[in-house]
Amino acid sequence: MAKLLDKQRYKCALGAMQTVQAITRAIPILHSGPGCAQKLSDGTGSSGYFSPNIFPCTSINEKDVVFGGVKKLHSTIENALKVIDADLYVVLTGCIPEIVGDDSEEVVSQFDKAEQLESFENEGGDPDKFVYKPVIYASTAGFKGNNYKGHEQIIDAIIGQYLKKSDKRQKGLVNIWADVPYQDLFWLGNIREIEKLLSEIGLTPNSIFGYNRGLDNIDKIAQAEFNLIVSPWVCLKNMKKMEKKLGIPYLHYPTLPIGAYETSKFLREIGKFAGIEQEKTEKVIKEHEDYYYYLIERYADLFLENRVINKEFSVVADAQYALGITKFLANDLGLIPAKQFITDDTPKEFRENIKDEFKKLNYNLQADVEFETDSYKIHNEIKAHDYHGYPLILGSYYEKELSEKLKGNYLNISWPVQDKVVFDDFYAGYTGGIRLIEDIYTVAVQRFN
C-alpha cells in the first residue's frame, strides 16, 4: 500500500545543482525536463554569477523519451561552451534520461581536452589561444536519492573525472569538507569560520565553495596533506575514494563544532592529527575560551531564569545540525535533551555510529535520537512528549506552527528556512556558538514582554 510522506526536508538528487552553484564560476548543464532548475531553486540565493533561470537545459520532451536525448545533450553542451563564460561545466542528469537509458557519460567524454582543441582548430582558432574548459558528469536522477547524496555525486565526479594524483604535498594544506551548500543556509559562514580556526593554529585551509574559490582551489586538492571532513556521514565515501585514488589521508570529525566545549576538542584533535605543537594549539584555545566565557558570564542570570522555562529541547534537522546543536545545548548550556529527530534520510550503515555520538554528552546525559523523514510522525511524537514546561524546539519552518500550539520557544535552523535571510552568518566555532545563543535567547526573552 502506498504511503504518504509529509513535508520531507530535502530535495531530489538533481538539487545538487546548488553544490555546483557554490563553486565559483562553475555552472550546471541539466539533462532533464523543463522547469527542474526553477522548482529546485528555493530562493535562498544563487552563485551571484549564474542564476538557475539561465542554466543550460536540454528540456527533453516526449519525442526524446522515444528516440533518446543524447543529440540534444551534445548540442546543449556545445553551445553552453560557446556562450557561457565559466571555468567548470557539470552535466547533471534528471530522472527521464536515466529511465530511458541515455548514455550521458559517453556524450560528456566527447568534450575532453583533445576534442575541444580539435573543434577549436576546425573553426579557425589559433591553437596558442586555446583555453580548455573542463566538462564533467554526475548521475543525479531524483529516484537515486536526495540532494545530500547528489552533493556526494558532484564531489565524486570531481575526484574521478578531473583530479589527478600529485607527487607534491604542500605542508599544512588541508582540504575542508563540511556543509551541503544552500541546503544549509549557514554553509558559507560555517566553512569560513572553520578556515579561520585552522589558520590560527598554523594550517593552510583549502575549500572549493564560496567567494573567490573555484577551479584554482580544486586544483590544489591533490596537493593537500590531508582532508578534513566535518560531517556525520555526508562525503565520508568521497574521502575514502580520495584516499585510495590520490593517496590523501583524511580526518573524520563527525560533529559540527559549536561553542567552546566542542570547538576546543575539535582544535585539539586536528592539532594532534596534523602534528602541531600542543602549546600553540592551547594558546589559541585559551584566547577564544577566555572571551567566550566572559560573554557567557555577563548573561548567566538570563540563562538560569530560562532553564526554569525551557527544561528540555528537541532538534529537528539533518544529522549535522541535530548532533552539533544537541552537543552544544547540553555541554555548554546544560540543557536536557528530549528526543532528537534526524531528517536527512541518513543511510543505514551510518546510523549506529551517529547514535553513539548522541551518547557522548557531559553530565552523564544521553540523547534519544530517531531517524525520521515524515513530519507528521515527528510532530506527533513532539506533541506526545512531556517537556516539563515550555519546549525549546530548533527545527525547520515546518515546526513553527507546532511550537506556537505548544507555547514553546522556536528557532528556524534547518531547511526549509522561510523566516530569515542569511548572507554569511554561521553557528560553527566559538563565535558561532555565541550567535546561536543570541538567536535562542532573543526568542526566549520575548516571552517576558
Backbone hydrogen bonds in HBPLUS format (Angstrom, degrees):
<---DONOR---> <-ACCEPTOR-->    atom                        ^
c    i                          cat <-CA-CA->   ^        H-A-AA   ^      H-
h    n   atom  resd res      DA  || num        DHA   H-A  angle D-A-AA Bond
n    s   type  num  typ     dist DA aas  dist angle  dist       angle   num
A0375-SER N   A0006-ASP O   2.85 MM 369  5.34 158.8  1.90 158.4 152.9     1
A0147-ASN N   A0011-LYS O   3.01 MM 136  5.45 131.3  2.25 129.2 129.9     2
A0015-GLY N   A0012-CYS O   2.82 MM   3  5.62 161.5  1.86 124.9 131.3     3
A0013-ALA N   A0145-GLY O   2.97 MM 132  5.43 123.0  2.31 151.6 136.8     4
A0016-ALA N   A0013-ALA O   2.99 MM   3  5.85 163.4  2.02 122.4 125.7     5
A0017-MET N   A0014-LEU O   3.05 MM   3  6.09 155.1  2.11 125.3 127.7     6
A0018-GLN N   A0015-GLY O   3.05 MM   3  6.12 175.6  2.05 128.2 129.2     7
A0019-THR N   A0016-ALA O   2.86 MM   3  5.05 135.1  2.06 102.8 115.6     8
A0020-VAL N   A0016-ALA O   3.31 MM   4  6.83 150.5  2.40 147.9 154.8     9
A0021-GLN N   A0017-MET O   2.97 MM   4  6.29 153.9  2.04 141.5 149.2    10
A0022-ALA N   A0018-GLN O   3.12 MM   4  6.27 140.0  2.29 136.1 144.7    11
A0023-ILE N   A0020-VAL O   3.01 MM   3  5.46 160.7  2.04 114.9 121.2    12
A0210-GLY N   A0022-ALA O   2.67 MM 188  5.41 168.2  1.69 165.3 165.1    13
A0026-ALA N   A0023-ILE O   3.05 MM   3  5.50 137.1  2.24 148.5 138.7    14
A0087-ASP N   A0025-ARG O   2.70 MM  62  5.41 167.1  1.72 154.3 159.0    15
A0088-LEU N   A0025-ARG O   3.32 MM  63  6.70 146.9  2.43 146.1 147.1    16
A0027-ILE N   A0088-LEU O   2.94 MM  61  6.43 156.5  1.99 161.6 167.5    17
A0090-VAL N   A0027-ILE O   3.01 MM  63  6.25 167.3  2.03 153.2 155.9    18
A0029-ILE N   A0090-VAL O   2.78 MM  61  5.84 155.2  1.84 139.5 139.3    19
A0092-LEU N   A0029-ILE O   2.87 MM  63  6.08 158.9  1.91 148.7 154.0    20
A0030-LEU N   A0056-PRO O   2.86 MM  26  6.20 156.7  1.91 162.5 155.4    21
A0058-THR N   A0030-LEU O   2.96 MM  28  6.48 151.7  2.05 161.7 170.8    22
A0031-HIS N   A0092-LEU O   2.79 MM  61  6.02 171.5  1.80 168.7 168.7    23
A0094-GLY N   A0031-HIS O   2.90 MM  63  6.03 163.1  1.93 148.1 142.9    24
A0060-ILE N   A0032-SER O   3.04 MM  28  5.96 145.8  2.16 134.1 135.0    25
A0039-LYS N   A0035-GLY O   2.99 MM   4  6.15 162.4  2.02 156.6 161.5    26
A0040-LEU N   A0036-CYS O   2.92 MM   4  6.05 152.5  1.99 152.9 160.1    27
A0041-SER N   A0037-ALA O   3.04 MM   4  6.05 126.4  2.34 139.9 151.6    28
A0054-ILE N   A0051-SER O   2.96 MM   3  5.66 167.0  1.98 122.4 126.6    29
A0055-PHE N   A0052-PRO O   3.41 MM   3  5.24 167.5  2.43 100.0 103.7    30
A0064-ASP N   A0061-ASN O   3.07 MM   3  5.42 121.6  2.43 104.7 118.5    31
A0065-VAL N   A0061-ASN O   3.15 MM   4  6.52 140.5  2.32 146.8 158.4    32
A0065-VAL N   A0062-GLU O   3.16 MM   3  5.07 126.3  2.46  92.7 106.8    33
A0066-VAL N   A0062-GLU O   3.24 MM   4  6.58 147.2  2.35 145.3 152.8    34
A0067-PHE N   A0063-LYS O   2.91 MM   4  6.14 172.6  1.92 157.4 159.3    35
A0068-GLY N   A0064-ASP O   2.66 MM   4  4.57 130.4  1.90 123.1 131.1    36
A0073-LEU N   A0069-GLY O   2.97 MM   4  6.21 150.8  2.06 146.8 155.5    37
A0074-HIS N   A0070-VAL O   2.91 MM   4  6.15 157.6  1.96 147.1 152.6    38
A0075-SER N   A0071-LYS O   3.08 MM   4  6.34 164.3  2.10 150.1 153.3    39
A0076-THR N   A0072-LYS O   2.95 MM   4  6.09 149.5  2.04 143.1 152.0    40
A0077-ILE N   A0073-LEU O   2.97 MM   4  6.20 162.3  2.00 155.6 158.7    41
A0078-GLU N   A0074-HIS O   2.98 MM   4  6.11 167.0  2.00 149.9 154.2    42
A0079-ASN N   A0075-SER O   2.95 MM   4  6.04 162.4  1.98 145.6 149.7    43
A0080-ALA N   A0076-THR O   2.94 MM   4  6.00 149.2  2.03 140.4 149.5    44
A0081-LEU N   A0077-ILE O   3.00 MM   4  6.25 155.9  2.06 154.9 159.7    45
A0082-LYS N   A0079-ASN O   3.09 MM   3  5.02 127.7  2.37  92.5 106.6    46
A0083-VAL N   A0079-ASN O   2.99 MM   4  6.21 155.5  2.05 154.8 160.1    47
A0084-ILE N   A0080-ALA O   2.96 MM   4  5.42 152.5  2.03 145.4 148.9    48
A0089-TYR N   A0134-PRO O   3.04 MM  45  6.30 165.4  2.07 160.9 164.9    49
A0136-ILE N   A0089-TYR O   2.95 MM  47  6.45 158.6  2.00 163.4 168.8    50
A0091-VAL N   A0136-ILE O   2.83 MM  45  6.17 169.0  1.84 160.7 157.4    51
A0138-ALA N   A0091-VAL O   2.89 MM  47  6.23 156.5  1.95 173.9 178.0    52
A0099-ILE N   A0095-CYS O   2.96 MM   4  6.14 147.2  2.07 155.0 165.5    53
A0099-ILE N   A0096-ILE O   3.12 MM   3  5.13 121.9  2.47  97.9 112.8    54
A0100-VAL N   A0096-ILE O   3.04 MM   4  6.28 160.7  2.08 160.4 164.6    55
A0101-GLY N   A0097-PRO O   3.06 MM   4  6.01 115.9  2.49 126.1 140.3    56
A0102-ASP N   A0097-PRO O   2.86 MM   5  5.23 154.8  1.92 160.1 161.4    57
A0107-VAL N   A0103-ASP O   3.35 MM   4  6.76 155.1  2.42 145.7 152.3    58
A0108-VAL N   A0104-SER O   3.02 MM   4  6.32 162.3  2.05 154.4 158.5    59
A0109-SER N   A0105-GLU O   3.05 MM   4  6.26 147.1  2.16 142.1 150.9    60
A0110-GLN N   A0107-VAL O   3.07 MM   3  5.46 151.8  2.15 108.2 116.8    61
A0111-PHE N   A0108-VAL O   2.99 MM   3  5.62 160.4  2.02 122.6 125.0    62
A0116-GLN N   A0112-ASP O   2.99 MM   4  6.19 162.0  2.02 158.4 163.8    63
A0117-LEU N   A0113-LYS O   2.99 MM   4  6.17 157.1  2.05 149.1 155.2    64
A0118-GLU N   A0114-ALA O   3.00 MM   4  6.20 159.6  2.04 147.3 152.8    65
A0119-SER N   A0115-GLU O   3.00 MM   4  6.18 162.6  2.03 149.2 153.7    66
A0120-PHE N   A0116-GLN O   2.91 MM   4  6.07 151.8  1.99 142.7 150.9    67
A0121-GLU N   A0117-LEU O   2.95 MM   4  6.21 157.1  2.00 151.7 156.8    68
A0122-ASN N   A0118-GLU O   2.95 MM   4  6.14 155.5  2.01 148.1 155.3    69
A0123-GLU N   A0119-SER O   3.17 MM   4  6.37 133.1  2.41 138.0 148.7    70
A0125-GLY N   A0120-PHE O   2.98 MM   5  5.36 151.8  2.06 152.1 148.8    71
A0124-GLY N   A0121-GLU O   2.92 MM   3  5.08 157.6  1.97 111.9 114.7    72
A0129-LYS N   A0126-ASP O   2.82 MM   3  5.45 155.7  1.88 121.4 129.5    73
A0130-PHE N   A0127-PRO O   3.25 MM   3  5.15 165.3  2.27 103.7 106.8    74
A0144-LYS N   A0141-ALA O   2.96 MM   3  5.56 163.7  1.98 120.8 126.1    75
A0145-GLY N   A0142-GLY O   3.42 MM   3  5.93 171.4  2.43 113.0 115.4    76
A0150-GLY N   A0146-ASN O   2.94 MM   4  6.24 146.4  2.05 140.5 151.2    77
A0151-HIS N   A0147-ASN O   2.89 MM   4  5.87 146.0  2.01 130.1 137.4    78
A0152-GLU N   A0148-TYR O   3.26 MM   4  6.63 151.6  2.35 137.3 143.9    79
A0153-GLN N   A0149-LYS O   2.98 MM   4  6.33 143.1  2.12 140.8 151.3    80
A0153-GLN N   A0150-GLY O   3.03 MM   3  4.90 117.7  2.43  90.3 106.2    81
A0154-ILE N   A0150-GLY O   3.10 MM   4  6.51 143.9  2.23 146.8 155.4    82
A0154-ILE N   A0151-HIS O   3.17 MM   3  5.28 124.6  2.50  96.8 110.1    83
A0155-ILE N   A0151-HIS O   3.23 MM   4  6.62 164.8  2.25 153.3 155.8    84
A0156-ASP N   A0152-GLU O   2.82 MM   4  5.99 155.6  1.88 147.9 155.8    85
A0157-ALA N   A0153-GLN O   2.91 MM   4  6.08 147.9  2.02 140.2 148.0    86
A0158-ILE N   A0154-ILE O   3.06 MM   4  6.41 154.7  2.12 150.1 156.5    87
A0159-ILE N   A0155-ILE O   2.98 MM   4  6.25 160.3  2.02 151.3 156.6    88
A0160-GLY N   A0156-ASP O   2.83 MM   4  5.95 168.4  1.85 152.0 155.7    89
A0161-GLN N   A0157-ALA O   2.85 MM   4  5.55 157.8  1.90 144.5 150.1    90
A0162-TYR N   A0158-ILE O   3.14 MM   4  5.11 143.8  2.27 123.2 130.3    91
A0163-LEU N   A0158-ILE O   3.00 MM   5  6.27 162.9  2.03 167.3 171.9    92
A0170-GLN N   A0223-GLN O   2.77 MM  53  5.65 162.0  1.80 153.2 157.9    93
A0173-LEU N   A0170-GLN O   3.05 MM   3  5.59 165.0  2.08 138.0 138.7    94
A0204-THR N   A0172-GLY O   2.74 MM  32  5.45 178.2  1.74 137.2 137.3    95
A0225-GLU N   A0173-LEU O   2.85 MM  52  5.61 152.5  1.93 144.8 151.5    96
A0174-VAL N   A0204-THR O   2.91 MM  30  6.04 158.1  1.95 147.9 149.4    97
A0206-ASN N   A0174-VAL O   2.70 MM  32  5.75 136.0  1.89 166.0 158.1    98
A0175-ASN N   A0226-PHE O   3.20 MM  51  6.61 154.6  2.27 148.6 154.0    99
A0228-LEU N   A0175-ASN O   2.73 MM  53  5.91 164.7  1.75 170.9 174.0   100
A0176-ILE N   A0206-ASN O   2.89 MM  30  6.04 153.8  1.96 150.4 153.6   101
A0177-TRP N   A0228-LEU O   2.88 MM  51  6.14 152.4  1.95 169.7 170.1   102
A0230-VAL N   A0177-TRP O   2.82 MM  53  6.17 163.4  1.85 165.3 171.1   103
A0184-ASP N   A0180-VAL O   3.07 MM   4  5.90 154.5  2.14 175.8 176.1   104
A0187-TRP N   A0184-ASP O   3.18 MM   3  5.36 158.6  2.22 119.2 117.7   105
A0190-ASN N   A0186-PHE O   2.95 MM   4  6.00 163.8  1.97 161.6 167.0   106
A0191-ILE N   A0187-TRP O   3.09 MM   4  6.18 167.8  2.10 149.5 152.3   107
A0192-ARG N   A0188-LEU O   3.09 MM   4  6.29 163.0  2.12 150.4 155.4   108
A0193-GLU N   A0189-GLY O   2.93 MM   4  6.09 154.0  1.99 148.3 155.2   109
A0194-ILE N   A0190-ASN O   3.01 MM   4  6.27 157.6  2.06 150.6 156.5   110
A0195-GLU N   A0191-ILE O   2.91 MM   4  6.16 157.2  1.96 148.6 155.4   111
A0196-LYS N   A0192-ARG O   2.92 MM   4  6.17 156.1  1.98 145.0 151.3   112
A0197-LEU N   A0193-GLU O   3.00 MM   4  6.27 158.8  2.05 149.1 153.8   113
A0198-LEU N   A0194-ILE O   3.03 MM   4  6.25 161.5  2.07 151.8 156.5   114
A0199-SER N   A0195-GLU O   2.95 MM   4  6.19 153.9  2.02 150.3 157.9   115
A0200-GLU N   A0196-LYS O   3.09 MM   4  6.34 148.1  2.19 145.0 153.1   116
A0201-ILE N   A0198-LEU O   3.28 MM   3  5.48 136.9  2.48  99.2 109.8   117
A0203-LEU N   A0198-LEU O   3.03 MM   5  5.40 159.5  2.07 151.4 145.2   118
A0202-GLY N   A0199-SER O   3.04 MM   3  5.13 160.3  2.08 106.6 111.6   119
A0213-ARG N   A0210-GLY O   3.16 MM   3  5.71 142.2  2.31 141.9 136.9   120
A0217-ASN N   A0214-GLY O   3.06 MM   3  5.47 120.9  2.42 106.8 120.4   121
A0218-ILE N   A0214-GLY O   2.94 MM   4  6.25 149.5  2.04 148.8 158.6   122
A0219-ASP N   A0215-LEU O   2.87 MM   4  6.08 153.4  1.94 148.6 154.9   123
A0220-LYS N   A0217-ASN O   3.12 MM   3  5.07 137.4  2.31  94.1 106.1   124
A0221-ILE N   A0218-ILE O   3.13 MM   3  5.37 150.3  2.22 106.4 115.0   125
A0223-GLN N   A0220-LYS O   2.93 MM   3  5.47 154.8  1.99 119.5 127.6   126
A0224-ALA N   A0221-ILE O   3.20 MM   3  5.64 170.4  2.21 118.7 120.6   127
A0227-ASN N   A0249-PRO O   2.89 MM  22  6.33 158.3  1.93 148.4 155.0   128
A0251-LEU N   A0227-ASN O   2.80 MM  24  6.23 155.8  1.86 162.9 169.4   129
A0229-ILE N   A0251-LEU O   3.02 MM  22  6.27 169.5  2.04 160.9 164.2   130
A0253-TYR N   A0229-ILE O   2.87 MM  24  6.05 167.9  1.89 165.4 169.4   131
A0231-SER N   A0253-TYR O   3.17 MM  22  6.49 125.0  2.49 132.0 145.5   132
A0236-LEU N   A0233-TRP O   3.11 MM   3  5.51 165.3  2.13 132.8 133.6   133
A0239-MET N   A0235-CYS O   3.03 MM   4  6.35 150.6  2.12 149.8 156.4   134
A0240-LYS N   A0236-LEU O   3.21 MM   4  6.54 152.0  2.29 144.7 151.5   135
A0241-LYS N   A0237-LYS O   3.04 MM   4  6.32 151.5  2.13 144.3 152.1   136
A0242-MET N   A0238-ASN O   2.87 MM   4  6.14 153.6  1.94 148.0 155.6   137
A0243-GLU N   A0239-MET O   2.91 MM   4  6.11 150.9  2.00 143.4 151.3   138
A0244-LYS N   A0240-LYS O   3.12 MM   4  6.31 152.9  2.19 140.0 146.5   139
A0245-LYS N   A0241-LYS O   2.86 MM   4  6.07 163.8  1.89 153.6 157.9   140
A0246-LEU N   A0242-MET O   2.76 MM   4  5.30 151.7  1.84 136.2 146.0   141
A0247-GLY N   A0243-GLU O   3.05 MM   4  4.59 128.7  2.32 110.0 119.2   142
A0429-GLY N   A0257-PRO O   2.68 MM 172  5.61 159.1  1.72 153.5 152.3   143
A0259-GLY N   A0429-GLY O   3.02 MM 170  5.64 158.3  2.06 136.6 130.1   144
A0263-THR N   A0259-GLY O   3.15 MM   4  6.00 152.2  2.23 145.0 153.5   145
A0264-SER N   A0260-ALA O   2.97 MM   4  5.88 163.4  2.00 150.6 154.4   146
A0265-LYS N   A0261-TYR O   3.24 MM   4  6.40 158.7  2.29 141.9 147.9   147
A0266-PHE N   A0262-GLU O   2.85 MM   4  5.98 150.2  1.94 142.8 151.7   148
A0267-LEU N   A0263-THR O   2.93 MM   4  6.19 160.7  1.97 151.3 154.4   149
A0268-ARG N   A0264-SER O   3.04 MM   4  6.23 158.0  2.09 147.3 153.3   150
A0269-GLU N   A0265-LYS O   3.06 MM   4  6.25 157.3  2.11 146.5 152.4   151
A0270-ILE N   A0266-PHE O   3.03 MM   4  6.28 160.3  2.07 151.0 156.5   152
A0271-GLY N   A0267-LEU O   2.82 MM   4  5.90 164.2  1.85 148.3 153.7   153
A0272-LYS N   A0268-ARG O   2.97 MM   4  6.10 157.6  2.02 144.9 150.4   154
A0273-PHE N   A0269-GLU O   3.02 MM   4  6.18 161.5  2.06 144.7 149.8   155
A0274-ALA N   A0270-ILE O   2.84 MM   4  5.99 154.2  1.90 154.7 161.7   156
A0275-GLY N   A0271-GLY O   3.02 MM   4  5.97 112.8  2.49 134.5 149.0   157
A0276-ILE N   A0271-GLY O   2.88 MM   5  4.95 159.9  1.92 151.8 152.5   158
A0275-GLY N   A0272-LYS O   3.29 MM   3  5.18 151.9  2.38  96.5 104.7   159
A0280-LYS N   A0277-GLU O   3.11 MM   3  5.50 126.6  2.41 105.8 118.1   160
A0281-THR N   A0277-GLU O   3.29 MM   4  6.71 160.7  2.33 153.0 157.8   161
A0282-GLU N   A0278-GLN O   2.89 MM   4  6.09 166.9  1.91 158.9 162.5   162
A0283-LYS N   A0279-GLU O   3.07 MM   4  6.17 145.6  2.19 139.6 147.9   163
A0284-VAL N   A0280-LYS O   3.30 MM   4  6.60 158.8  2.35 147.0 151.1   164
A0285-ILE N   A0281-THR O   3.02 MM   4  6.30 162.4  2.05 151.5 156.9   165
A0286-LYS N   A0282-GLU O   2.91 MM   4  6.03 163.5  1.94 148.2 152.1   166
A0287-GLU N   A0283-LYS O   3.16 MM   4  6.36 162.1  2.19 147.7 151.7   167
A0288-HIS N   A0284-VAL O   3.20 MM   4  6.47 161.4  2.24 151.2 155.6   168
A0289-GLU N   A0285-ILE O   2.81 MM   4  6.00 167.6  1.83 159.5 163.7   169
A0290-ASP N   A0286-LYS O   2.89 MM   4  5.90 162.5  1.92 151.1 155.3   170
A0292-TYR N   A0288-HIS O   2.91 MM   4  6.05 161.9  1.94 152.8 158.9   171
A0293-TYR N   A0289-GLU O   2.90 MM   4  5.98 175.8  1.90 157.3 157.4   172
A0294-TYR N   A0290-ASP O   3.11 MM   4  6.15 137.9  2.29 133.9 145.4   173
A0295-LEU N   A0291-TYR O   3.11 MM   4  6.41 155.6  2.17 149.4 153.9   174
A0296-ILE N   A0292-TYR O   3.05 MM   4  6.40 156.1  2.11 144.9 152.1   175
A0297-GLU N   A0293-TYR O   2.92 MM   4  5.94 164.8  1.95 143.8 147.4   176
A0298-ARG N   A0294-TYR O   3.33 MM   4  6.52 145.8  2.46 139.6 147.4   177
A0299-TYR N   A0296-ILE O   3.06 MM   3  5.58 144.2  2.19 111.3 120.7   178
A0300-ALA N   A0297-GLU O   3.34 MM   3  4.99 169.8  2.35 106.1 104.4   179
A0303-PHE N   A0299-TYR O   3.19 MM   4  6.58 157.3  2.25 153.9 159.9   180
A0304-LEU N   A0300-ALA O   3.01 MM   4  6.29 160.1  2.05 154.1 159.3   181
A0305-GLU N   A0301-ASP O   2.98 MM   4  6.18 160.1  2.02 151.1 156.1   182
A0306-ASN N   A0302-LEU O   3.10 MM   4  6.26 157.6  2.15 146.7 152.4   183
A0307-ARG N   A0303-PHE O   3.00 MM   4  6.19 131.7  2.24 141.9 154.3   184
A0308-VAL N   A0305-GLU O   3.30 MM   3  5.68 143.4  2.44 102.0 111.1   185
A0309-ILE N   A0306-ASN O   3.04 MM   3  4.94 121.7  2.40  91.2 106.0   186
A0310-ASN N   A0306-ASN O   2.71 MM   4  5.90 175.1  1.72 166.1 164.5   187
A0390-TYR N   A0309-ILE O   3.19 MM  81  5.88 132.3  2.43 153.0 161.4   188
A0336-ILE N   A0311-LYS O   3.38 MM  25  6.22 154.0  2.45 151.4 154.6   189
A0392-LEU N   A0312-GLU O   3.28 MM  80  6.48 150.8  2.37 147.4 154.3   190
A0313-PHE N   A0336-ILE O   3.09 MM  23  6.52 141.2  2.24 153.0 161.7   191
A0338-ALA N   A0313-PHE O   2.83 MM  25  5.51 171.9  1.84 154.5 155.1   192
A0314-SER N   A0392-LEU O   2.97 MM  78  6.47 151.6  2.06 161.3 169.3   193
A0394-LEU N   A0314-SER O   3.02 MM  80  6.42 165.0  2.04 160.2 165.0   194
A0341-PHE N   A0315-VAL O   2.90 MM  26  6.15 172.7  1.91 170.0 171.8   195
A0316-VAL N   A0394-LEU O   2.79 MM  78  6.21 159.4  1.83 152.0 157.9   196
A0317-ALA N   A0341-PHE O   3.11 MM  24  6.51 156.9  2.16 171.0 166.4   197
A0343-THR N   A0317-ALA O   2.88 MM  26  5.54 153.8  1.95 127.1 135.0   198
A0322-ALA N   A0318-ASP O   2.92 MM   4  5.97 169.3  1.94 168.3 171.3   199
A0323-LEU N   A0319-ALA O   3.10 MM   4  5.90 163.3  2.13 139.5 144.1   200
A0324-GLY N   A0320-GLN O   3.05 MM   4  6.06 163.6  2.08 141.5 146.3   201
A0325-ILE N   A0321-TYR O   2.90 MM   4  5.61 165.4  1.92 142.8 147.8   202
A0326-THR N   A0322-ALA O   3.21 MM   4  5.96 149.4  2.31 128.4 137.3   203
A0327-LYS N   A0323-LEU O   3.06 MM   4  6.23 168.6  2.07 154.3 156.9   204
A0328-PHE N   A0324-GLY O   3.12 MM   4  6.27 152.7  2.20 138.5 146.5   205
A0329-LEU N   A0325-ILE O   2.89 MM   4  6.04 172.9  1.89 157.7 158.3   206
A0330-ALA N   A0326-THR O   3.03 MM   4  6.09 157.5  2.08 148.9 155.2   207
A0331-ASN N   A0327-LYS O   2.79 MM   4  5.63 161.7  1.83 146.2 152.2   208
A0332-ASP N   A0328-PHE O   2.90 MM   4  5.39 154.5  1.96 137.6 146.1   209
A0335-LEU N   A0329-LEU O   2.95 MM   6  5.59 165.8  1.97 146.6 142.0   210
A0334-GLY N   A0330-ALA O   3.12 MM   4  4.59 129.3  2.39 108.0 116.9   211
A0340-GLN N   A0368-ASP O   2.83 MM  28  6.23 160.0  1.87 156.1 162.6   212
A0370-GLU N   A0340-GLN O   2.84 MM  30  6.27 154.9  1.90 160.5 168.5   213
A0342-ILE N   A0370-GLU O   2.86 MM  28  6.16 165.4  1.88 154.8 159.7   214
A0372-GLU N   A0342-ILE O   2.94 MM  30  6.04 148.7  2.04 150.2 160.4   215
A0350-PHE N   A0347-PRO O   3.09 MM   3  5.90 165.6  2.12 125.0 129.3   216
A0351-ARG N   A0348-LYS O   3.27 MM   3  5.33 152.8  2.35 104.6 112.2   217
A0354-ILE N   A0350-PHE O   3.21 MM   4  6.42 155.9  2.27 151.8 158.9   218
A0355-LYS N   A0351-ARG O   2.89 MM   4  6.14 158.4  1.93 152.3 158.4   219
A0356-ASP N   A0352-GLU O   2.99 MM   4  6.25 151.7  2.07 146.5 153.9   220
A0357-GLU N   A0353-ASN O   3.23 MM   4  6.55 142.5  2.38 138.3 147.3   221
A0357-GLU N   A0354-ILE O   3.07 MM   3  5.14 123.5  2.40  96.7 110.9   222
A0358-PHE N   A0355-LYS O   3.11 MM   3  5.30 129.4  2.38 100.0 112.8   223
A0359-LYS N   A0356-ASP O   3.02 MM   3  5.26 154.1  2.09 105.4 113.7   224
A0360-LYS N   A0357-GLU O   3.10 MM   3  5.31 160.5  2.14 106.9 113.1   225
A0367-ALA N   A0358-PHE O   3.12 MM   9  5.40 158.7  2.17 134.7 141.0   226
A0365-LEU N   A0362-ASN O   3.09 MM   3  5.94 162.1  2.13 123.3 127.8   227
A0378-ILE N   A0374-ASP O   3.14 MM   4  6.45 161.8  2.17 151.3 156.9   228
A0379-HIS N   A0375-SER O   2.87 MM   4  5.96 169.6  1.88 153.7 156.0   229
A0380-ASN N   A0376-TYR O   3.11 MM   4  6.29 152.3  2.19 140.8 148.4   230
A0381-GLU N   A0377-LYS O   3.09 MM   4  6.34 155.1  2.15 148.2 154.0   231
A0382-ILE N   A0378-ILE O   3.01 MM   4  6.33 157.1  2.06 152.1 158.7   232
A0383-LYS N   A0379-HIS O   2.95 MM   4  6.12 161.7  1.98 148.8 153.8   233
A0384-ALA N   A0380-ASN O   3.03 MM   4  6.16 141.8  2.18 139.1 149.1   234
A0385-HIS N   A0381-GLU O   3.17 MM   4  6.27 126.3  2.48 139.8 151.5   235
A0385-HIS N   A0382-ILE O   3.29 MM   3  5.34 144.9  2.42  98.8 108.4   236
A0409-ASN N   A0391-PRO O   2.85 MM  18  6.31 146.7  1.96 159.2 168.1   237
A0393-ILE N   A0409-ASN O   2.83 MM  16  6.22 166.2  1.85 168.8 171.8   238
A0411-LEU N   A0393-ILE O   3.05 MM  18  6.57 149.1  2.15 152.3 157.9   239
A0395-GLY N   A0411-LEU O   3.06 MM  16  6.48 146.6  2.18 154.1 164.3   240
A0413-ILE N   A0395-GLY O   2.76 MM  18  5.48 146.5  1.87 148.5 159.3   241
A0414-SER N   A0395-GLY O   3.24 MM  19  5.48 155.6  2.31 120.7 118.4   242
A0399-GLU N   A0396-SER O   3.05 MM   3  5.75 162.2  2.08 117.9 122.8   243
A0397-TYR N   A0416-PRO O   2.91 MM  19  5.76 156.5  1.96 161.7 169.6   244
A0400-LYS N   A0397-TYR O   3.18 MM   3  5.43 164.5  2.20 110.0 114.8   245
A0403-SER N   A0399-GLU O   2.94 MM   4  6.02 162.1  1.97 151.2 155.7   246
A0404-GLU N   A0400-LYS O   3.06 MM   4  6.34 154.0  2.13 149.7 156.8   247
A0405-LYS N   A0401-GLU O   3.07 MM   4  6.37 153.7  2.14 148.6 155.2   248
A0406-LEU N   A0402-LEU O   3.07 MM   4  6.37 146.0  2.19 146.3 156.0   249
A0408-GLY N   A0403-SER O   2.84 MM   5  4.97 162.9  1.87 150.5 150.4   250
A0407-LYS N   A0404-GLU O   3.16 MM   3  4.87 154.7  2.23  95.8 103.3   251
A0432-GLY N   A0428-ALA O   3.12 MM   4  4.53 127.2  2.41 133.3 132.2   252
A0433-GLY N   A0429-GLY O   3.06 MM   4  6.19 147.2  2.17 137.0 144.9   253
A0434-ILE N   A0430-TYR O   3.19 MM   4  6.59 154.4  2.26 148.5 154.6   254
A0435-ARG N   A0431-THR O   3.00 MM   4  6.33 154.5  2.07 147.8 155.1   255
A0436-LEU N   A0432-GLY O   2.91 MM   4  6.19 149.6  2.00 146.2 154.5   256
A0437-ILE N   A0433-GLY O   2.96 MM   4  6.24 156.5  2.02 147.6 154.1   257
A0438-GLU N   A0434-ILE O   2.91 MM   4  6.19 159.4  1.95 148.8 154.5   258
A0439-ASP N   A0435-ARG O   2.98 MM   4  6.23 157.0  2.03 145.1 150.8   259
A0440-ILE N   A0436-LEU O   2.92 MM   4  6.16 163.8  1.95 153.6 157.6   260
A0441-TYR N   A0437-ILE O   2.93 MM   4  6.04 177.6  1.93 160.9 161.7   261
A0442-THR N   A0438-GLU O   2.88 MM   4  5.80 132.7  2.11 139.1 150.6   262
A0444-ALA N   A0440-ILE O   3.05 MM   4  6.36 152.5  2.13 137.9 146.5   263
A0445-VAL N   A0441-TYR O   2.97 MM   4  5.90 166.4  1.98 140.6 142.8   264
A0446-GLN N   A0443-VAL O   3.28 MM   3  5.51 138.4  2.46 100.7 111.8   265
A0447-ARG N   A0444-ALA O   3.11 MM   3  5.78 158.9  2.15 116.1 122.1   266
A0448-PHE N   A0445-VAL O   3.01 MM   3  5.51 149.8  2.10 111.3 119.5   267
A0449-ASN N   A0446-GLN O   3.19 MM   3  5.28 152.7  2.27 101.3 109.3   268
